[in-house]
């Protein structure tokens, strides 16, 4: 027992040395706080695997057994360094003091009320000092509906998402005449709106900003696809104007492409909903529940903007596979296939909901999410083909390799 304790202490010391924060300052200096760092458990698990070869799943950590005096405390301070609140729950602090937290990043770069970008270029990151602490802030254009603002946000991830939305709003201002001319010529809008009307909110509880109207969602998607996707986001007015001029002629064709894709997706989605509602046989209820969960993960209010276009193009295949699964229910093989899929899906949903509740986007979970969609095709509609080789074993192996 003594030897085990010594081994644990030696391992803890080695980990502590590896986990020394990269932003630590020299003696007498204030350390910068990089608020975009990953969760401690994720980083700790990676270092344990590197040191020992043992991979500890993140859901194996039980934070409830950590003594109170060893738990990390977060202290929220104002600009003068005075403590506003202290808590071990960062999410609760942000919920209660969110406005004060954001305003800690107020900066001279910030502007309000823009309908055209005529200000200074926006650096990707700036340094701020608040209450004796050096912080990083991330400037971005922020969509405020009928205007665009410049704000300094507290993480690179939030700033990237805001910047994209802000640029789309500026594009709508710049292309207002073309937008007005395009609206009356979108075919089958009433049908598409009816098909989309039953789409639920996002199932994992993550925040969404779905437009009030499907047309707005389609137009925003077409703008992003034309002017922003697969290119660095412009961070200066001149770069924005050059991008607008260089790609403006491509926009009408991409509008048609986006409309065709949305029409195909919603045209497959609505009949699936109807067929699921008609499945009343007791033996098929578990399959129907799983299919409803799959559809809710795929099609929700705002999915056309929030799902990357590179994934949207696979939606017709996923939906056709779901339809073929329903066709095959009388064959009786669904329970056995579902038994291999269900543990992975349940584990993924549990982790995804936890990440959403914590306000985190985890790219590892995103990767697994699309592997699971391909796995469904492989299991239930193999003749449709998959985007890459996939199997239950491959998904579990990737889950472990990602340290989940």
N, C-alpha and C positions, 0 to 999 in steps of 0.2 A: 504493500500500500504506500509506503514511504517512497519507494522508487517510482511508482506511478505518479505520485504527487510531484516529485522532482521533474519527471518527464513533462508533465503538464505545465509546470512553471517555466521550464526551458522553452517549450513550444510557445507559450504565451509571450516570453521575452523576445523570441525571434519574430513573432507576428507583430509585436509592438514596434520593433525596429523597422519592419517593412511598411507598417501602416503610418509611420510618421508623416504628417500632412505635407504634401508637396508645396503648399503655400506658406509653410512655417517661415517666420522672419528671423533674421539674425538677432542676437541678444540686444535688447534696448529698442528694437523696432516693433511696430504693430503689424501683426500678420494680416494679409488680405484674406477676405472671406469669399470663396468661390461658391456661390449658392447653387451651381449646376451639378455638383458632385452626386455620384450615385449613392444609394442606400448603403449603410455600413455593412449589413449582413451580406449583401451581394459581393462587396469588395473583399470582406473577410473570408468568405467561402472560396473565392478565387485564389487568395494567398495560401489558404490551408491546402488546397489541391496542388498548388505549385510546390509547397514544402513537403507534403507527405504523400501525394498521389491519391489521397482520399477525397472524394467529392461528397460534400454534405448538402443535401437538398435544402433550399431556403425555407421550405415549410417545416423542416425538422427543428428549426430554432424556436425555442419557447421563451419569449421575452418576459413572460409573467414570473419566471423563477429568478430573474435577476433582482438582487436586493435593491431596495429603494435608493440607498446611498450611492449605488453604482450606476444608476440610470442617468442618461444624458438629460440635462436641463437646458432649455432654450430661454434666453433672456432677451426680451424685446425692449430696446432703448430708443429714446427720441434723439433729435439732432444734437442735443447738449449732453448726451450720455446718461440721462436720467432713466431709471428703470420704469417701464410702463407695465410690464407683466412678466411673470416667470412661469414656465410650465414644461412638463415632459412631453406634452402633446402639441407638436408643431401645427397640425391641422386645426386643432381647436383654437390656437393662438391666431392663426390666419383668419379663421372664421369670425372671431370676435374683434380683431384689430386690423382687418384687411386694409381698410382705407389708410390707416396710419402707416402700415407696413409699406404700401405702395408709395405713399408720398415721401417716404424716406429716400426715394430715388429721384425726386424732383430735380430738374437740371435746366440750365439755360437753353439747351437744345429744344426743349418742349414748346410746342405750338398748338393752337386750336383753330378750328373753323376753316380748314383748307378745302377748296374744291379743285385746286390745281397745285402741283408741287413746285413751289418757287423758293424754297428755303435752302439751307445748307445741306451738304451731303451728310449721311448718317454713318458714323463708324459702327463697326460690329460690336464693339465693347468700349466702355469708358470706365475710368476709376473715379470713385467718389469717397469722400471721407465724411462719416457721420458718427458723432459721439465718440470720436477718437478711434474709430474702426474704419479700416480701408475696405471698401466694398467694390464689386464689379456691377455695373449697370449695363443694360442692353437696349440701345435705342431702336425704336421701330415705329412705322406708320401704323395707326390704329383706326379701324373702321368704326365710326360713330354714327352710321346711318346716312344722314344727309350731309355729313361733313367728315373730314379726316383730320386726325390729330397726330402729333409726334409725342410719344411718351417714352420714358426710360423705364424698362421693365426689369424684374428681378431674376430672370433666368434666360438663357440662350434659347431654350425650347419654346417658352412662351413668346419670346420676341419673334422667333422665326414664324410661328403660326400667325401672330398678329400682323407681321410685315406682309405676309402673303394676302391676308384679307384686306389690309389697307391699300395695297397695290391694286387689287381687284376693284375696290371702290373708286380709286382714282381713274382706273381704266374706264369705268362706267361713266364717270363725269366727262372724260375726254372723248368718248364715243357716244355721247347722248343722242345725237342726231341719227346715227346708224341704228342705235337700239330702238328708237321710236319707229323707224322704218321697218325693222325686222319683226317686231312683235306680231303684227297682223298676219304674217306669212308663215307662222309656225303651224304645221298641219296637225290635226288630231289632238289639239290641246285639251279639249273637254274630256276626251276618252282617257288621256294620260292622267289628267287630274283625278278622275274617278278611280283609276287603277291605283294611284298613289295615296288616295285618301285614307285607306285602311292601314297604311304603314305605321307601326308603333314607334314610341320613343326608343332611343338607343337602350338596349337591354342591360348593358353593364353599368348603367347609371352615370357614365361619363357626361360631362357638360357638352351640350350641342348648341349650335347657333344656326339652326335651319331657317332659311328664308320663309316668309309667310306664303309665298306662291311658288309653284313648281317652275314657272317660267324664270323667275329670278334665280333659282338654283341652277337651271340649265344654262342660263346666260353666264352666270359666274363661273361655272365649270368650263364653258367654252372660252372665256377670257383667260382663265388660268392655263388652259391647255394651249392656247395660241401664244401667249406672251410670257409665261412664267415657267411652265414645266420643262424640265431637262436643261434649264439654263440658270446661271447665277441670278439671284434676285437683284435688280438694280437698286443701288443705295444712294443715288444722286439724281437730281432733277434732269441733268443732261443725259445720263444713261437711260433714264425712264423714257425721255422723249425719243432717243435714238431707237430703243426697243419698239416703241409704238410705231414709229415710221417704218422700221424694217419689216415688221410682221403684220401690219394692218391688212394687207391684201389677202393674207391667209385666213382671216377670221371667218368670212362667210362659209367657206368649205368646211372649216372645223365646226361651225355651228350645225351644219347639216350632219356631220359625223356624230356629234354628241346627241343630236335629236334622234338619229337612227338607233344609237346604242341604248338610250333611255327607253325608246319605244319598244325595243326588243326585250329589254330587261323587265319592264313593267307588264308587257304583254305575256311573258312567261310567269311572272309572279302572281298576278291576280287569279288565273285559273288554278294555280297550286293552292292558294288560300281556299278557294271554293272546294277543291277536291278534299283537302284536309278536313274541312268542316263537315263533309259528307261521310267521313270514315267513322262509322258507328260500331263496327264489329269489336267486341271486347278484346279479342286476341291481337288487334292492330293498334290499340291505344298507346302502347309504349312507343311504337314506331312513329305514330302521329305526333306524340309529344316531342320526340327528338327532332322531327322534321319542322315543327313549329318553332322550336328554339333555333334551329339552323336558319330558317327564314328571317326570324327576328334579328339574328346577328348580321345577316346580309343586307336586308332592306329595312331601313328605319328612316325616320324623318331627318333629312340632312345627309343621307349616305352619299348622294351624288357629289357633294362637296368634300366630304370627310374621307372617303375611300380613295386612295390613289388611283389615277386613271389606269395605271399598269395592272391593277387588280380588277377594276371594273370590267375590262375587256374579257375577263374570264367568267363573269357572272352568268352569261347565257349557258355556258357549259355546266356550271354548278346547278343552275335551276333545271336544266334538262335532265341532269343526273337525278335530282330529287323527284322529278316526274316519273322517270323510269323506275325508281325505287318503289313508288306507289304502285306502278303497274305490276311489279313482281311480288307484292305482298302475298297474293294467294299461293305462291310457290312454297312458302313456309321457311325460307332460308334467312329471313330478316333477323330473327332473334339471335341466331349464332353470330352473324356478322356484326350486329349491334353490340353484342357482348364484348367484342374486341375493341370497338370504337369508344364505348361509353366511358370507361375509366379515364381515357385521355381527355375527352371532352369535358367531363366533370372537373378534372383537375385544372384544366385550362380556364374554365369559367370561374372557378373559385379564385384563382390567382389574378385573373383579369379584373374581377369585381373589387378585389382588395387593392389593386393598383389604381383603379378609377376612384375608389373612396379616398385614397391618399393623394389624389391629384397628380399621379405619375403616369407618363407614357413609357412603357417598357418595350423597346424594339425587339427583345427576345421573345416576348409573348406574341408580338405581332407576327414574327416569323413562324412560330408554331401554329398560330391561328390559320394561316394560309396553307400550311402543310396539312392541317386537318381537313380543309376543304378539298384538297387534292386527294387525300386518303378516302374521303367519302365517294368521290368519283371512282376511285380504284375498286372500292368494295362493292358499290351498288350499280355502277354503270361503266364497267371497265372498257366497253367498246367505244366510249367517247374519248378515251385517252386522257393522260395527265400531262401537266406542264413539265414534270420532271419525275424521275423514279421515286416512288413513295411506297411505304409499307408501315405497318404498326411498329415493327422493330426499328425502322429508320426514324420514326417520330420519337420513340422512347430514347433512342441513342442520341438524337439531337437535343432532346430535353436535358439529358444528363450533361452533354457537352457544353451546353449553354449555362450550366450551373443552376438550373431551376429546381 
